Structure formats: C-alpha cells, structure tokens
C-alpha cells in the first residue's frame, strides 16, 4: 500500500475512480498490468449496462478501458493503491 497519496492529501474524493471511461490507447498487456481482473468484451457489450468491474474491448490492436462502479485499485479512504504507477488517464487527472 502507498504510504503517501498526494491526490488524497489534496482533498480528492476519488470521484473519477467510480464509473470511468478511459480514452488513452492502451495495449492489452498494459490494461492487465493495471487491472489484472479486467474482462475483455465486445464493443457492443462494452457500450451497455454492465455489472461492477473493469472491462475493455480491443480494436485494431488498441484497447479501450471502462471501470463500472468502484475502481478495484481504490483502497480505504479513497486512497489509490497504485498511485506511484497510475494508468495514463489517471495520471492526466492527478
């Protein structure tokens, strides 16, 4: 667990860590590095209502990511457990 989380210290309530769509062009291995339990789904399923979890679809070698519900990397008190190694989309918000 990260001892110090600058986002949490700045008063962030982790609102972007719930129900997020990630637009960065990820490689499939990157997604699985950040979110080992991510499920690969078709584009049509990706667009629909899904159970809580992490999902991605792959098109032309690039994957798009979606978090439904709470991010699995969000710990107690909304502290990011992978803050030192954030996905690019999260890093752009920090």
C-alpha positions, 0 to 999 in steps of 0.5 A: 500500500502507498504510504503517501497519496498526494491526490488524497492529501489534496482533498480528492474524493476519488470521484473519477475512480467510480464509473470511468471511461478511459480514452488513452490507447492502451495495449492489452498487456498494459490494461492487465498490468493495471487491472489484472481482473479486467474482462475483455468484451465486445464493443457492443457489450462494452457500450451497455449496462454492465455489472461492477468491474473493469472491462475493455474491448480491443480494436485494431490492436488498441484497447479501450478501458471502462471501470463500472462502479468502484475502481478495484485499485481504490483502497480505504479512504479513497486512497489509490493503491497504485498511485506511484504507477497510475494508468495514463488517464489517471495520471492526466487527472492527478 
